[in-house]
Amino acid sequence: MMRVLRLLLVCVWIWMIAAFGEVSEAQASHVQYGIVYSEVTGQQLTMDYYPAAGGGPHPAVIIIHGGGYTGGTSRNGSEAYCADFLAPAGYAVFSIN
């Protein structure tokens, strides 16, 4: 039950930023790395936030890295490429590690 509640709170937080957060062009280059959204068995679960360019409201995109705890992160490969492409196009991007 707590996992569902935690996931729901993260989704609401993402929606609020995407719907009401107005981000200027200067702020769009300010990526926030390593935001801790939960902790499971002592391991912190993190995500990166790429703010959208321009005034809001903005659609949100959630990118999930599926490395299976064996390799890679949300900052390399196609995840980072997609986020770097979508944020300047006006999408608020959350890349979950």
Sine and cosine of phi, psi and omega as CSV:
sin_phi,cos_phi,sin_psi,cos_psi,sin_omega,cos_omega
0.00,0.00,-0.64,0.77,0.00,-1.00
-0.91,0.40,-0.57,0.82,0.03,-1.00
-0.90,0.44,-0.68,0.74,0.00,-1.00
-0.90,0.44,-0.69,0.73,0.02,-1.00
-0.89,0.45,-0.69,0.72,0.01,-1.00
-0.89,0.46,-0.69,0.72,0.03,-1.00
-0.90,0.44,-0.65,0.76,0.04,-1.00
-0.88,0.47,-0.68,0.73,0.02,-1.00
-0.90,0.44,-0.64,0.76,0.05,-1.00
-0.89,0.45,-0.69,0.73,0.01,-1.00
-0.89,0.45,-0.67,0.74,0.04,-1.00
-0.90,0.44,-0.67,0.74,0.02,-1.00
-0.88,0.48,-0.70,0.72,0.03,-1.00
-0.89,0.46,-0.70,0.72,-0.01,-1.00
-0.89,0.46,-0.66,0.75,-0.02,-1.00
-0.91,0.42,-0.66,0.75,0.03,-1.00
-0.91,0.42,-0.70,0.72,-0.03,-1.00
-0.93,0.38,-0.61,0.79,-0.09,-1.00
-0.99,0.12,-0.60,0.80,-0.14,-0.99
-0.90,-0.43,-0.26,0.97,-0.05,-1.00
-0.98,0.21,0.86,-0.51,0.07,-1.00
-0.99,-0.17,0.86,-0.52,-0.07,-1.00
-0.88,-0.47,0.79,-0.61,0.01,-1.00
-0.98,0.20,0.19,-0.98,0.03,-1.00
-0.85,0.52,-0.63,0.78,-0.02,-1.00
-0.91,0.41,-0.59,0.81,0.00,-1.00
-0.97,0.24,-0.37,0.93,-0.06,-1.00
-0.89,0.46,-0.43,0.90,0.00,-1.00
-1.00,0.09,-0.03,1.00,-0.04,-1.00
-1.00,-0.09,1.00,0.06,0.01,-1.00
-0.99,0.17,0.67,-0.74,0.05,-1.00
-0.97,-0.24,0.92,-0.40,-0.04,-1.00
-0.99,-0.13,0.53,-0.85,0.17,-0.98
0.94,0.35,0.57,0.82,0.06,-1.00
-0.96,0.30,0.86,-0.51,-0.02,-1.00
-0.99,0.15,0.86,-0.51,0.02,-1.00
-0.94,-0.34,-0.20,0.98,0.05,-1.00
-0.21,-0.98,0.17,-0.99,0.10,-0.99
-0.64,-0.77,0.78,-0.62,-0.03,-1.00
-0.80,-0.60,0.81,-0.58,-0.02,-1.00
0.69,0.72,0.72,0.69,0.06,-1.00
0.99,0.13,-0.06,1.00,0.00,-1.00
-0.97,-0.24,0.80,-0.60,0.02,-1.00
-0.97,0.24,0.72,-0.69,0.08,-1.00
-0.99,-0.17,0.80,-0.60,-0.13,-0.99
-0.83,-0.55,0.29,-0.96,0.11,-0.99
-0.57,-0.82,0.31,-0.95,0.07,-1.00
-0.92,-0.40,0.60,-0.80,0.00,-1.00
-0.90,-0.43,0.84,-0.54,0.06,-1.00
-0.95,-0.33,0.97,-0.24,-0.04,-1.00
-0.92,0.39,0.55,-0.84,0.01,-1.00
-0.97,0.25,0.50,-0.86,0.06,-1.00
-0.99,0.16,0.55,-0.84,0.08,-1.00
1.00,0.08,0.04,-1.00,-0.01,-1.00
-0.97,0.24,0.44,-0.90,-0.05,-1.00
-1.00,-0.03,-0.05,-1.00,0.03,1.00
-0.96,0.28,0.40,-0.92,-0.05,-1.00
-0.84,-0.55,0.54,-0.84,0.18,-0.98
-0.95,0.30,0.43,-0.90,0.00,-1.00
-0.91,-0.41,0.55,-0.83,0.06,-1.00
-0.82,-0.57,0.72,-0.70,0.07,-1.00
-0.92,-0.39,0.87,-0.49,0.02,-1.00
-0.96,-0.29,0.78,-0.63,-0.05,-1.00
-0.92,-0.40,0.86,-0.51,0.08,-1.00
-0.98,0.20,0.80,-0.60,-0.05,-1.00
-0.93,-0.36,0.80,0.60,-0.05,-1.00
-0.98,0.19,-0.08,1.00,0.02,-1.00
0.86,0.51,0.50,0.86,0.00,-1.00
0.86,0.51,0.37,0.93,0.00,-1.00
-0.90,-0.44,-0.38,0.92,-0.03,-1.00
-0.16,-0.99,0.46,-0.89,0.05,-1.00
0.97,0.25,0.17,-0.99,0.06,-1.00
-0.61,-0.80,0.02,-1.00,0.03,-1.00
-0.96,0.28,-0.10,0.99,-0.05,-1.00
-0.98,-0.19,0.01,1.00,0.03,-1.00
-0.78,-0.62,0.28,-0.96,0.02,-1.00
0.96,0.28,-0.46,-0.89,-0.12,-0.99
-0.93,0.37,-0.42,0.91,0.00,-1.00
-0.88,0.47,-0.76,0.65,-0.01,-1.00
-0.92,0.39,-0.62,0.79,0.01,-1.00
-0.88,0.47,-0.72,0.69,0.01,-1.00
-0.88,0.47,-0.70,0.71,-0.01,-1.00
-0.89,0.45,-0.68,0.73,0.01,-1.00
-0.91,0.41,-0.45,0.89,0.03,-1.00
-0.99,0.12,-0.66,0.75,-0.12,-0.99
-0.98,0.20,-0.62,0.79,-0.05,-1.00
-0.86,0.50,-0.74,0.68,0.04,-1.00
-0.92,0.40,-0.34,0.94,0.02,-1.00
-0.99,0.10,0.02,1.00,0.08,-1.00
0.97,-0.23,0.22,0.98,0.02,-1.00
-0.97,-0.24,0.71,-0.71,0.15,-0.99
-0.99,0.14,0.87,-0.50,-0.13,-0.99
-0.92,-0.39,0.75,-0.67,0.07,-1.00
-0.87,-0.49,0.91,-0.41,-0.03,-1.00
-0.96,-0.27,0.95,-0.33,-0.09,-1.00
-1.00,0.03,0.76,-0.65,-0.03,-1.00
-1.00,0.08,0.00,0.00,0.00,0.00
